[in-house]
């Protein structure tokens, strides 16, 4: 049962929040253990209410987590307490789901839980790497620095996706409009023209016959075609959810023409930054590789990192272990070797990450530069075919009438 409480501490500071307890007496005992004198205590939900968000909440957007991390770091550096900082951030957020998460986190902190443990209860907003880094920050007293590093890492990870979404907006709008215009033309313009042309005894041009055949086929079997497409997509989706299917999907993502190299260098850039931020926090290398594998976003690369982790445990060097896996490009392997030899691994990997990100940006611009003209050509050909299929019979009808 979830209880909402208002109380005060020994120094007369008013506190309020929520606590999950088996009953009212249990809630009072737990709050008393935390040093709170209770003024008001009331139930706000039925059994298991705190478990519902973990099943159904959508979590927070990446941008919200970035802003949260930066603002929390700023408040902590200003001398504001962790609970008061989270309270301020909860009031400021416009996302009700995220505000609910922060409310639960505040309650956990007031109950004596560390911040990292409280965050772990909301995996849809804070992943394992984020929580582990917060735990390291708490242990080393560098929580503000860790939060800033996490915000910077998240910004780098989302930059490419933001560019893709922005660049694809215009082509998608043009495609939707072209499909809508084509549908209206075929549905409302083409039939009366065909009827008029046939009544005059003319023979339909080949393009028009093809268009009519396609439209007739879709009219008669369109539902079955759509059902078949939906069934195929559903089967593919279910297959991708299996371990083998997910592995095959990630392998294709790294080997497909044009986009394969782009996906690989983006993944490796994220891996380099993950290793760097964890390395600077003082974690041991095997644990760094384990956390990096979990957050890599690609199972092929994750499996390679797991193999490297096992080789590290056996006493092998990081660069030599990476060198046996083609997923790690030569630049990354050689720079890792230099970093190991000079004791400057974090800085060399940041250089590698920046190099990959520059290459990814260039390749992304090239790919996006190819998409727009390609779509323009395809749409132009489709519109041209549609226009000729409709207007050629119209001109032919005029010649028949004139004859």
N, C-alpha and C positions, 0 to 999 in steps of 0.2 A: 504494500500500500504506500502511496506517495503522500507525504504530509508537507504542508507549507507552514513555516514557522516564522515568528518574530521574537527576538530576544535581545539581550545585551550581555556584554562581556564584563569582566572584573573591573575594567577601567571605564565602565559606563558607555561604551561604544555600542550603538544600536546595530544589530545584524538581522538579516532576513534571508530566506532561501527555502529550498526544498530538500527533503531527506526521504529515502526509501527505507521503510521499516516494516516489520511483521505486524506491528500494532502500535497503539498510541503510547503504551508504557515503554515499549522498545525504543520508540522515537525519543521520548523524554530522557531515557537513560543514556542514549548515544549522544544527545545534545549536551546533557550534563557532563558527560565524560570529556567533551570538547571544551568545557568551561563556559557554557552559555546558560544564563538564567532565562527561562521561557516566559514570554508575555502572552503569546498566542500560538496555538497549534491546532491545525485543522486538516482533515483529509481532503485531497483534491482529486483522487482517482482510485480505481479499483485495483485488485491484485494484478501485479505484472505490468503496471502502466509504464514503468521505466524501461521495459524491454521492448515496447512497441516501436520507438524511434529507430532502434537498431535494425528492425526488420523492414520498416516502411519509409523511413526518411530518405530523401533524395540527396542529402548532404549539402555541401556548400560548393559554390563555383571556385575554380582555381584562383580567379582574381580576388575573391573574398578572402581566401586563405593568405594570399600574398599581402593584402592590405592589413589583415588581422595581425600577421607576423610583424610587419613594420611598425604598426601602431603600438602593439604590445611592447616591442623593444624600446620604442621612444618613451612610453609611460614608465617602464621600469628604470630606464636611465635617468628619468626625471625624479626618481625617488618615490613614486607611487607604488603602493603595495600590490601584490599579484592579484588578490581578490578584488580590490578596488579598481584595478586596471581592467579586469575582465568585466566587472559591473558596468564600467563606462562604455566599453566596446559593445556590450550586450544592448545597451540603450541606443547606441548609434546605428546598429545594423538594421537594415530594412528586410532582411531575410528571416522570416518567422521561424523556419526550421533551424537555421544557424543560431538564432537567439535562444531557442529551446536547448540546443546543445550547450551553449555557453552557460545557461542557467544550471544545467545538470553538472557541468564542470565546476562551477562556483560552489555548488552544494557539496561536491566531492572534496574540494579543497578545504572547505570549512569543516568537513568531517575528518580531516587529517591526511587525505590522500595527496601524494606528490602530483604535480602538474602532468608529468608524463603518463602516470597511471590513469589519471582522469581523462586524458586525451585518447588513450587506447580504447576507451569504450565507444568511440565514435570513428570507426575505421573508414567510413565513407567520406569523411572530411580530412582526417589525419592518418596517413598511412604509417606502416611500420618504421620506415626510415625517419619520418618526421618525429615520431614518438621517441625513437631511440636517440636521436640527436638532442631532443629536449631533455631526456634523462642525463645525457652526457653534460649538457649545459648546467643542469641542476647540481651535478656532482662536482663540477669544476668551478662553479661560481661564474660562469661566462654565458649565462642564459641570454642576455641581450645580444651578444655577438653571434650566438648560434641562431637566434631568431632572424637576424639580418642576413646571415648566410643562407638560411633556408628560403627567405623571401627572394634573394637574388637568384638562387638556383631554380626556384619555381618560375620566375620571370623568363629565364633563359629557356626552360623546357616548353613554355607555352608560346613563345614568340613565333615559331615557325607555323604552328597551327593557326594562329591569329592572321598571319599573312595569307595563308591558303584560303581561309574563310572570306577575307576581304577581297582577294583576287577573283574568287569564284562567284561572287554575288552577281556581278553584271552578266557573265555568260549564262548563268542559270535563269535569270530573269528573261533574257533574250530567248532562250530555248523554250521556256514556258509560254511566252507570248507567241512564238512561232507555231507551237503545237496547237494553241487555242485558235489562232487564225486559220490554220489548216483544217481543223475540225469544223469550224463554222462554214468554211468554203465548201468542204465536201458534203456537209449535211444540208445546207440551205441554198447554196449557189449551184452546185453541180446537177442535182436531180432535175430542176425545171429546164435547164439548158439541154440536157440529154433528151428529155421528152420532146422538146421543140425540134431538136435536130432529127430525131427519129421520125417525127410526123412529116417532115419534109422529104424523107426518103434518102437522106445522106448517110454515108458510111463513116462511122466514128474513127478518128485517128488512132494509131497504135498506142500512143501514150495514154490517151483517154480510156481505151479499152483496158489497159493494164491497171489504171487507177480504179476503174469500176470493178474489175475483178478483185482487186485487193480490198476495196470497201465492201463488196458483196461477201467475200470470204470472212472478213472480220465481223460483219453483221450476222452471219450465220453461225460462225464458229468462234467468235471473239470471246465469249464467256469461257469456252473450254481452253482457249489459248491462255487467257488470264489465269484460270485455275491451274493450268500446267506450270506457268511461270511462278505463281505463288507457291505451288508444291515444291518446285525445284529449289526456290529460295529458302523455303522452310527446311528442306532436307540438308541444304548446305549449312544453314545456321545451326542445326542440331549437330551436324558432323563437326563443325568448328568448335562446338562446346565440348567435344570429346578430347581427351589428351592428345591422341594421334592427330585429330583434325586441327587442333590448335597449333600443334607443332608444324604441320604441313602449311598452314596459313602463314605462320611467321617465316617459314623458309621461303615461301613464294614472295613475301614482302621484301626479302633481302636479295632475291635473285631475279626479280622481274625486270624487263628492259626499261631503261631510262630511270624509273622510279626506284629500282632496287638499290643503286648506289646512294641515292638521296636518303632512303630509309636507313641504310647502314651507317652512314656518317652522322646522321642525326642521333641514332641510338648510341653510337660510340662517343659522341660529344656529351651526351647525358651520362654515360658510364664514367667518363673522365671527370666530370664535375662532381658526380656522386663520390667517387674515390677520394677526390681532393678534399671535399668538405668533411668527410668522415675521417680522413687521415689527419686533418688539422685539429680534429676534436680529440685525438689521442687514442682512438680505438685500435685494437690489434688488427693486422692485415687480414687474417682469415675471416674475422667478423665483418670487416669492411667489404670484402668480396661477397660474403653471404647477403648482406643488406643490399649491396649494389645489384646482385642478381635478382633479388626480389622486386626491385624498382626499375629494372632495365626496360621493361615494356615489350621485350621480345624473347621468346622461349629458347630460340637457338643461341642467342648471345648469353642468356641466363645459364643454359647448360654448359656453355664454354667457360663461363665464370666459375661455375661450381667445380668443374674439372680443375681449373687453375687453383681454386681454394684448396682442393685436396692435395695438389702438388706442393703448394706452399706449406701445408701442414707437414709434409714429408721432408721439408727442408730445402726445396728448390727455390730459385729466384723467381720473382714475378715476371720479368721480361722473358726469360727462357721458357717458363710455363705458358705464357701467352703466345710465344712464337710457334707453338705446335697447333694453333687453331687459326684457320684462315679467316675467321670472322674478325680477328684483330689485325687491322691493316699495318703494313710495315712501319709507317710513321709513328704509330702509337707504340709499337713494340720497341723500336729503337730509342724513342724519347723516354720510355719507361726504363730502359737499360741505363740511359744517361742519368736519369733521376736517381736510380738506385746507387750508381757509382759515386755520385756527387752528394748524396744525402738530401737531395732537393726534389723529391718525387712530386710533391704537391704542386710546385710551381711549373715543373715541366709538363705535367698533365693538364694544367690550365692552358698552357701554350698550345697543346694538342687540341684541346676542346675548342679554343678560339679559332684555330686553323680549320678544323672540321666545320665549325659554324659558318665561317666565311665561305668555304666551298659549298656548304649546303644552301646558303643564301643565293650564291651565284647560280647553282643548278636549279633552285626553286624558281628564280626569275626566268631562267631559260625555259623551264617546263611550262610555267604560266604564260610566258610569251608565245609558246606554241599552241596553247589551248584556245586562246581567243581567235586567231586567224583560222585554226582548224574548224572551230565551231561555226565561224562566219561562212566558210566555204561549204560546209555540210548543210547549214540552214539555207544558204543561197541556192544550192543545187536542188534541195527539196522544194523551196518556194518556186524556183524556176520551173521545175517539173510540174508542180501543181498549177501554176499559172498557164503554162502551155496546154496542159490537159483540159483546162476550162475555156481559155480564150480561142484556141484553134477551132473548136466546134462552133463558137459564136461567129467567127469570121466566115467559116464555111457556110453557116446558116444564112448569113447575109448574102453570100454569092448565089446560094440556091434561090433565095427570094428574088434577087435581082435577075436571075436567069428565067 
